[in-house]
Amino acid sequence: MDLNWVTGRIAVGGGIWSAENMAEVARAGVTHIIDMQLEFDDTIIAEPFGIEVLWNPTDDDFQVKPPELFQRGVDFALAALDQEESKLLIHCAAGVHRAPMMTLAVLCSLSWNLEDAVELIESRRPVADFADVYVRSVERFLEQKVKVPRR
């Protein structure tokens, strides 16, 4: 399965696409998924494994992303991480732009410094690419976001 653990409880990756791959995700301990891909909603294939999915469809079009997109993902992530044994996978089709972008928003909402979060994600997921427009979109979201303690 195409995923990399950024922290002990947060992974970032590419598309799951099939029940067989979802079974592998479940075996990895993932309990919650933020699905950023426009191309496919994981909800149906995750259901038999009891994995909760937020389908947050996002076009990888190198356009500014609205704060509401990040708010949906961060709210879901924080609620998931409040559950002691949960593990969160944030993914898109290739795990290059959209999933790292949302992972950045989640980590920064957990009080990570933006630069440190980018460095962490890139060190754990070398294919991650932070397009300037996407980083600016995250920064715009964070300007209106209240920080919570790091988990």
Order of alpha helices (4+ residues) and beta strands (2+ residues): beta-beta-alpha-beta-alpha-beta-alpha-beta-alpha-alpha-alpha
